[in-house]
Amino acid sequence: MPYVQTRAVTLFVSEAGSPHSPPLLFSNSLGTTHRMWDAVVAELSAEFRCIRYDTRGHGRSTVAAAGYEIADLADDAAAILDNLGVETAHFAGLSLGGMTGQSFAIRHPERLRSLTLMATSAFMPPRAAWEERAALVRREGPQAILDATLERWFTAGFRHGCAATVQAVADEFRALDREGYAAACEAIARMDLRSSLGGVAAPTTIIAGHEDPATPPTMAQEIRDGVRGAQLSTLSPAAHLLAVERPSETTEILRAFVNATERARAGRNVAANR
């Protein structure tokens, strides 16, 4: 399994699918690892070069020595593509991964074929709540907020009906690095991407969970209204971790959108070469 070294951190990267297929880069949510995409990648790796990584401070990626911003996470994603020799890619991000994707679209527009944003927001006040959460996890560890997190991440029906899946997610959450989680909370606290949404040029689709209390559909609607031509799909029942709770539906939306973007891209290339 490869690692990518940036100036600030070492990032764990996992690949599946043919290197000759269209590249699709996945970015995980706050408090998870690349494994949150397992069910989606299992379906899509036959068609796409699926590239996953652990966001800095999560999983097997290292913790930054100092605080950082969402823009730094976008630059981490660009560094991964550079390391793999990938010039342009489709991007799919959930929650913190979706924030990373928005920043990536703003900072590295020439690298992006399409953008899929799931259960995310461009702005998540109040800042004090994120700072308090960061302080609590630094003091007591992730276990201190585990139950509340699982209630936000999954609907009650899924928690009761798919206990083994929820348990696997919980085990990864307990193993999180305290500082890695806290630093990500503080980056979210300082984030406000709303004024930059109009600069997102890539084809964009958004997926929201109707029952998501963390990033409710109104936040998805704000992104849709800010990004020219963006599409929005809402899944129900679904809370925050859409790719885990509703993997089949998430996969189908992502597959259809990326394939449509690839067809349009191919058509433009043909027209340009006439």
C-alpha positions in Angstrom: 0.0 0.0 0.0 1.6 3.3 -1.0 2.1 6.4 1.0 2.4 9.9 -0.3 4.7 12.4 1.5 3.7 16.1 1.5 5.5 18.9 3.2 3.3 18.5 6.3 2.1 14.9 6.5 2.4 11.4 5.1 -0.9 10.2 3.5 -2.0 6.6 3.2 -3.4 5.8 -0.3 -5.2 2.8 -1.6 -6.1 2.0 -5.3 -8.5 -0.4 -7.0 -9.3 -0.8 -10.7 -7.4 -0.4 -13.9 -4.8 2.4 -14.1 -6.2 2.9 -17.6 -9.7 3.7 -16.5 -11.0 7.2 -15.7 -9.6 8.2 -12.2 -12.0 8.8 -9.4 -10.6 10.2 -6.1 -12.5 9.6 -2.9 -12.2 11.8 0.2 -13.5 10.5 3.6 -15.5 12.3 6.3 -14.4 13.6 9.6 -13.9 10.6 12.0 -13.7 7.9 9.4 -11.0 6.4 7.1 -10.9 5.4 3.4 -12.8 2.2 4.4 -16.0 4.2 4.5 -16.0 3.9 0.7 -15.6 0.1 0.7 -19.1 -0.8 -0.7 -19.0 2.0 -3.3 -15.5 1.1 -4.6 -16.4 -2.6 -4.7 -19.0 -1.7 -7.3 -17.1 1.1 -9.2 -13.6 -0.4 -9.5 -14.6 -2.4 -12.5 -15.2 0.8 -14.4 -13.0 3.4 -12.8 -9.5 3.8 -11.3 -10.7 4.3 -7.7 -8.2 6.2 -5.5 -8.8 6.4 -1.8 -6.8 7.9 1.0 -7.0 8.7 4.7 -7.4 12.4 5.3 -4.5 13.7 7.4 -4.8 12.8 11.1 -7.1 9.9 10.2 -6.4 6.2 9.8 -2.9 5.5 8.6 -2.2 9.1 7.6 0.0 11.1 10.0 -1.1 14.1 12.1 0.2 17.6 11.1 2.6 19.2 13.5 0.6 22.5 13.4 -3.0 23.5 12.7 -4.2 23.7 9.1 -7.1 24.9 6.9 -9.5 23.1 4.5 -7.3 24.5 1.7 -4.4 22.4 3.0 -6.6 19.3 2.7 -7.3 20.3 -0.9 -3.6 20.6 -1.6 -3.1 17.1 0.0 -5.5 15.7 -2.6 -3.6 17.5 -5.4 -0.3 16.0 -4.0 -1.8 12.5 -4.2 -2.7 13.0 -7.9 0.8 14.4 -8.6 2.4 11.4 -6.9 0.3 8.9 -9.0 0.9 10.8 -12.2 -2.8 11.6 -12.6 -3.4 14.9 -14.4 -7.1 15.2 -13.9 -9.6 13.2 -11.9 -13.3 13.0 -10.8 -13.6 13.8 -7.1 -16.1 12.4 -4.6 -16.1 13.6 -1.0 -18.4 13.2 1.9 -18.7 15.7 4.8 -15.2 16.8 5.5 -14.3 15.2 2.2 -16.9 17.3 0.5 -15.4 20.4 2.0 -12.1 19.3 0.7 -13.7 18.8 -2.7 -15.1 22.3 -2.8 -11.7 23.8 -1.9 -10.0 21.5 -4.5 -12.4 22.8 -7.2 -11.5 26.4 -6.2 -7.8 25.9 -5.8 -7.1 23.3 -8.5 -9.8 23.7 -11.2 -7.6 22.4 -14.0 -7.3 19.1 -12.2 -11.0 18.3 -11.9 -13.2 16.4 -14.3 -16.3 16.4 -12.1 -17.2 17.0 -8.5 -19.6 14.9 -6.3 -20.4 16.4 -2.9 -22.1 14.2 -0.3 -23.6 15.2 3.0 -21.5 18.4 3.3 -21.6 22.1 3.6 -19.7 25.3 2.6 -20.1 26.8 6.1 -20.8 25.1 9.5 -21.3 27.5 12.4 -21.2 28.0 15.3 -17.4 28.1 15.5 -17.5 27.7 19.3 -19.2 24.3 19.1 -16.4 22.9 16.9 -13.8 24.3 19.2 -15.6 22.8 22.2 -15.8 19.4 20.5 -12.1 19.6 19.7 -11.2 20.4 23.3 -13.3 17.5 24.6 -11.7 14.9 22.3 -8.3 16.2 23.2 -9.1 15.7 26.9 -11.1 12.4 26.8 -10.6 10.9 23.4 -13.1 10.0 20.6 -15.0 7.6 22.9 -16.4 10.7 24.7 -18.5 11.6 21.6 -19.0 8.2 20.0 -22.7 7.7 20.8 -23.7 11.2 19.7 -21.7 10.7 16.5 -23.3 7.5 15.6 -26.8 9.0 16.1 -25.9 11.8 13.6 -24.3 9.4 11.1 -27.0 6.8 10.8 -30.8 6.6 11.1 -32.2 4.7 14.0 -33.5 2.0 11.6 -30.0 1.4 10.2 -28.3 1.4 13.6 -30.7 -1.3 14.8 -30.9 -3.3 11.5 -27.2 -3.2 10.4 -25.5 -3.4 13.8 -22.4 -5.1 12.5 -21.7 -2.4 9.9 -22.3 0.3 12.6 -19.9 -1.5 15.0 -17.1 -1.6 12.4 -17.5 2.2 11.9 -17.5 2.7 15.7 -14.3 0.6 16.1 -12.5 2.8 13.6 -13.8 6.0 15.3 -12.5 4.8 18.7 -9.1 4.3 17.2 -8.8 7.8 15.9 -5.9 10.0 16.9 -7.2 12.7 19.3 -5.1 15.4 17.8 -6.0 14.4 14.3 -9.7 14.6 14.9 -9.4 17.8 17.0 -7.4 19.6 14.3 -9.9 18.7 11.7 -12.7 20.1 13.9 -10.8 23.4 14.2 -10.3 23.6 10.4 -14.1 23.2 9.9 -14.7 25.8 12.5 -12.7 28.4 10.5 -14.1 27.4 7.1 -16.4 29.6 5.0 -16.4 28.7 1.4 -19.7 30.3 0.5 -18.3 33.3 -1.3 -16.2 31.0 -3.5 -18.9 28.7 -4.7 -19.5 30.8 -7.8 -16.0 30.0 -8.9 -16.6 26.2 -9.1 -16.5 25.5 -12.8 -16.5 21.7 -12.8 -19.7 19.7 -13.4 -21.1 19.2 -9.9 -23.7 17.0 -8.3 -24.7 16.9 -4.6 -26.2 14.1 -2.6 -28.0 14.8 0.7 -29.6 12.6 3.3 -33.1 13.7 4.1 -32.7 12.7 7.8 -29.1 14.0 8.1 -28.9 16.2 11.3 -25.2 17.1 10.8 -25.5 18.5 7.3 -29.2 18.8 6.5 -30.5 19.2 3.0 -30.7 23.0 3.4 -26.9 23.1 3.4 -26.8 21.0 0.2 -29.4 23.4 -1.3 -27.1 26.4 -0.5 -24.2 24.7 -2.4 -26.5 23.9 -5.3 -27.7 27.5 -5.5 -24.1 28.7 -5.4 -22.5 26.5 -8.0 -23.7 27.1 -11.5 -25.5 24.1 -13.0 -25.2 21.9 -9.9 -27.6 19.0 -9.5 -29.0 17.8 -6.1 -30.3 14.4 -5.1 -31.8 13.6 -1.7 -31.9 10.1 -0.3 -34.4 8.8 2.3 -34.2 7.2 4.7 -30.6 8.4 5.1 -28.6 10.3 7.6 -25.0 11.5 7.3 -22.8 8.6 6.2 -24.6 8.0 2.9 -21.9 5.9 1.4 -22.3 3.4 4.3 -26.0 3.6 4.9 -27.2 3.7 1.3 -24.2 2.5 -0.8 -26.2 1.1 -3.7 -28.1 4.4 -4.3 -25.0 6.5 -3.7 -23.1 4.3 -6.2 -25.7 4.6 -8.9 -25.9 8.4 -8.6 -22.1 8.7 -8.7 -21.7 6.2 -11.6 -24.4 7.9 -13.8 -23.0 11.4 -13.1 -19.3 10.4 -13.8 -20.2 8.5 -16.9 -22.2 11.4 -18.2 -19.3 13.7 -17.6 -16.9 11.4 -19.3 -19.2 11.2 -22.4 -19.4 15.0 -22.5 -15.7 15.3 -22.1 -15.1 12.8 -24.9 -17.5 14.7 -27.2 -15.6 17.9 -26.6 -12.3 16.3 -27.4 -13.7 14.9 -30.7 -15.0 18.3 -31.6 -11.8 20.0 -30.8 -9.8 17.5 -33.0 -12.0 18.0 -36.1 
